[in-house]
Amino acid sequence: MNAPEADAPQELQFRLSVDEAHCDRAAQGLRVMAQYQYLSRVKRYESIGWLTRFQQRTRKVAPTIAALVFVAGLIVIWVGCVDKSVRHVYFVLAAILLLEALALWLLPRRADRIGASLRDRFARSFGNRAAARMDKTRRAVPFQAVYDLRGDLLAYMRIEKGQGTLGWHRNLGKLRQRGVALQTPGLLAIFSKPGRVFPALIVLTTEDGGMAAAIRALGWTIVALDPASGDPLAPAAVDSSGGDTRAADLPPSAAPMSDCSMNPRAP
């Protein structure tokens, strides 16, 4: 899904102040990203030819199987009436068979509706679980987030009350081959592979597109999502927000690393 590797941009540092409103935007972004990833996985399964044909054939034979199971249930009831010593066992078995027959009879007519309902439920569940990952960050606001980008190495540091704590560092090159990068206002997330609903990397960003431009310059393709609907935005809308891939055109918020420190105690 990603473009071939390009020349890495210069070493850069990105700083931004994080407040509760930014965390709310990021949580909504994680919600729609998780739903987008889940639904993309569903679409891939739906595009598998043999699986689609199997489902269609199953729907055709389901009423016939339902009729056979229904007859089996009636036979079990008759046996239970004859053998009174274990009548309750036969009646329980008959009830199970009759319920299965009813389900098989109704399934072909309601399969699409049931499937859509289940997909919506799973999408909401995954979205809420992904958004909950911002809860811990929200409790820590306000603070300043600092991201140092050195080639493929991205490091995150949080500065609170004048003291910095190194949070994590990741090698983006290890994720590039199969990774998926998604973007919403105030957030950029990288997923380890298509269909993975929880991101491997969460980056809070400013609105000038500086971080996204730097990541694109490393050879990544970033899909921007609408934070309300979760639909991919048109490339023109992304480019107009400062998403050029050339390192020379990075916004002023991306400061050269030469005047920044990686020391976790740096102010």
VOGU-3710 file (C-alpha; in Angstrom, 3 decimals, decimal comma):
1> mnapeadapq> 0,000/0,000/0,000  3,032/2,280/0,364  5,180/3,964/-2,219  8,842/2,925/-2,710  11,323/4,304/-0,251  12,436/7,865/-0,889  15,386/9,832/0,400  14,948/10,554/4,097  14,349/14,168/5,129  16,718/16,050/7,354
11> elqfrlsvde> 16,698/15,367/11,067  13,718/17,220/12,464  11,938/17,914/15,710  8,224/18,621/16,101  6,809/20,307/19,212  3,189/20,882/20,125  1,153/21,699/23,198  -1,424/19,050/24,059  -4,653/19,894/25,856  -7,897/18,070/26,505
21> ahcdraaqgl> -9,457/19,280/23,250  -6,551/17,825/21,281  -7,000/14,492/23,078  -10,698/14,517/22,201  -9,875/15,034/18,520  -7,282/12,279/18,657  -9,708/9,883/20,349  -12,272/10,493/17,620  -9,545/9,956/15,049  -8,586/6,613/16,595
31> rvmaqyqyls> -12,254/5,633/16,622  -12,770/6,205/12,892  -9,369/4,672/12,062  -10,202/1,442/13,891  -13,554/1,276/12,122  -11,912/1,969/8,763  -9,351/-0,797/9,327  -11,989/-3,296/10,457  -14,309/-2,575/7,528  -11,399/-2,828/5,089
41> rvkryesigw> -10,730/-6,321/6,432  -14,405/-7,218/6,015  -14,341/-6,022/2,403  -11,305/-8,183/1,669  -13,104/-11,261/2,989  -16,209/-10,375/0,994  -14,121/-10,164/-2,180  -12,873/-13,764/-1,851  -14,567/-15,606/-4,696  -14,768/-19,112/-3,244
51> ltrfqqrtrk> -16,084/-17,825/0,077  -18,817/-15,818/-1,646  -19,846/-18,848/-3,717  -19,903/-21,036/-0,593  -22,194/-18,565/1,173  -24,559/-18,414/-1,795  -24,782/-22,210/-2,050  -25,302/-22,527/1,690  -28,249/-20,145/1,516  -29,811/-22,241/-1,250
61> vaptiaalvf> -29,609/-25,555/0,644  -30,436/-24,103/4,088  -34,261/-24,482/3,690  -33,848/-28,137/2,677  -31,630/-28,823/5,682  -34,158/-26,970/7,862  -36,937/-29,276/6,661  -34,847/-32,391/7,433  -33,948/-31,094/10,906  -37,612/-30,257/11,538
71> vagliviwvg> -38,635/-33,827/10,650  -35,871/-35,160/12,903  -37,270/-33,037/15,742  -40,741/-34,466/15,250  -39,322/-38,006/15,306  -37,496/-37,289/18,556  -40,744/-36,004/20,097  -42,517/-39,224/19,052  -39,713/-41,332/20,555  -39,953/-39,326/23,762
81> cvdksvrhvy> -43,671/-40,008/23,990  -43,024/-43,749/23,575  -40,079/-44,018/25,969  -41,407/-42,263/29,065  -38,371/-43,148/31,237  -36,142/-40,517/29,614  -38,824/-38,356/28,079  -37,267/-35,096/29,285  -34,011/-35,877/27,448  -35,805/-36,440/24,160
91> fvlaaillle> -37,895/-33,318/24,601  -34,808/-31,166/25,216  -33,156/-32,630/22,123  -36,327/-32,032/20,120  -36,459/-28,404/21,236  -32,851/-27,890/20,094  -33,567/-29,456/16,720  -36,684/-27,379/16,171  -34,831/-24,181/17,041  -32,051/-25,114/14,607
101> alalwllprr> -34,653/-25,773/11,923  -36,214/-22,363/12,526  -32,802/-20,669/12,356  -31,898/-22,432/9,112  -35,252/-21,470/7,623  -34,917/-17,779/8,523  -31,168/-17,437/7,857  -31,241/-17,049/4,053  -33,837/-14,262/4,266  -32,154/-12,370/7,092
111> adrigaslrd> -28,479/-13,148/6,506  -27,627/-9,778/4,949  -29,429/-7,858/7,686  -27,829/-9,923/10,452  -24,386/-9,566/8,873  -24,728/-5,793/8,563  -25,877/-5,525/12,180  -22,926/-7,588/13,406  -20,466/-5,552/11,353  -21,808/-2,301/12,767
121> rfarsfgnra> -21,618/-3,660/16,300  -18,038/-4,870/15,905  -17,021/-1,604/14,233  -18,412/0,439/17,132  -16,784/-1,849/19,674  -13,348/-1,668/18,040  -13,708/2,094/17,609  -14,547/2,681/21,271  -11,698/0,453/22,431  -9,260/2,314/20,200
131> aarmdktrra> -10,504/5,717/21,402  -10,030/4,583/25,015  -6,283/4,515/24,388  -6,302/8,300/24,746  -7,723/8,157/28,286  -4,312/7,977/29,962  -2,969/10,811/27,819  -6,037/12,927/28,573  -5,411/12,586/32,311  -1,878/13,965/31,872
141> vpfqavydlr> -2,778/17,221/30,058  -1,591/19,878/29,694  1,902/18,980/28,485  4,206/19,482/25,536  4,807/16,624/23,114  8,145/16,471/21,311  8,838/14,154/18,361  12,375/13,724/17,068  12,685/12,258/13,581  16,124/10,980/12,569
151> gdllaymrie> 15,801/9,161/9,299  13,513/6,209/10,055  13,890/6,578/13,835  11,025/8,435/15,508  11,267/9,201/19,235  8,613/10,726/21,491  9,254/12,804/24,601  6,712/14,386/26,955  7,598/17,613/28,768  5,683/18,391/31,960
161> kgqgtlgwhr> 6,561/21,199/34,380  9,857/21,818/32,616  11,036/18,220/32,785  11,073/15,776/29,896  10,418/12,034/29,906  11,336/9,857/26,949  8,194/7,890/26,098  9,180/5,613/23,210  11,193/5,310/20,027  10,275/3,321/16,929
171> nlgklrqrgv> 11,977/2,349/13,696  9,499/3,270/10,977  11,436/1,262/8,413  10,371/-2,000/10,067  6,712/-1,066/9,572  6,942/0,324/6,056  6,645/-2,937/4,111  3,156/-3,873/5,337  2,233/-0,877/7,457  -0,751/1,412/6,929
181> alqtpgllai> -0,584/5,110/7,827  -3,824/6,975/8,545  -4,391/10,621/9,392  -7,116/12,748/10,939  -6,913/16,310/12,294  -4,411/16,323/15,144  -3,445/12,665/14,761  -1,325/10,350/12,638  -1,357/6,613/13,357  0,574/3,735/11,827
191> fskpgrvfpa> -0,853/0,216/11,810  1,411/-2,806/11,460  -0,629/-4,269/8,584  -3,915/-3,803/6,710  -6,943/-4,779/8,769  -5,220/-4,370/12,144  -7,635/-2,282/14,218  -5,233/-1,059/16,927  -2,284/1,108/15,870  1,350/0,260/16,465
201> livlttedgg> 2,207/3,945/16,656  0,178/7,021/17,689  1,530/10,487/16,864  -0,184/13,711/17,894  0,257/16,371/15,217  -0,332/20,026/14,472  -2,650/21,249/11,729  0,142/22,432/9,386  0,851/18,918/8,090  4,546/19,024/8,991
211> maaairalgw> 4,739/15,556/10,524  2,714/14,004/7,712  4,979/15,621/5,111  8,086/14,282/6,856  6,625/10,762/7,034  5,651/10,913/3,364  9,199/11,920/2,517  10,305/8,590/4,020  8,276/6,751/1,389  4,969/6,324/3,219
221> tivaldpasg> 1,529/6,772/1,697  -0,831/8,384/4,216  -4,603/8,044/3,895  -6,474/10,991/5,396  -9,878/10,179/6,883  -12,847/12,399/7,569  -13,101/12,577/11,397  -16,897/12,501/11,271  -17,723/9,857/8,670  -14,444/7,953/8,571
231> dplapaavds> -14,408/8,084/4,756  -11,087/8,672/2,957  -10,611/12,269/1,855  -9,813/13,177/-1,733  -6,080/13,674/-2,435  -6,705/17,311/-3,361  -8,129/18,003/0,093  -5,058/16,445/1,697  -2,566/18,348/-0,468  -4,231/21,682/0,333
241> sggdtraadl> -3,667/21,120/4,051  0,107/21,095/3,805  0,660/17,463/2,900  3,416/17,898/0,275  5,895/15,048/0,336  9,031/17,104/-0,344  11,255/17,574/2,679  12,360/20,996/1,443  8,797/22,255/1,760  8,185/21,182/5,359
251> ppsaapmsdc> 6,254/23,768/7,405  8,065/26,064/9,868  6,875/23,951/12,831  9,464/21,320/11,876  12,651/22,611/13,483  16,067/21,203/12,500  17,336/18,683/15,041  20,676/20,473/15,351  19,307/22,859/17,992  17,310/20,190/19,885
261> smnprap> 18,326/17,603/22,469  17,243/13,986/22,890  18,011/14,153/26,625  14,823/13,072/28,449  15,471/15,757/31,076  15,726/18,556/28,522  13,253/21,409/28,971
//
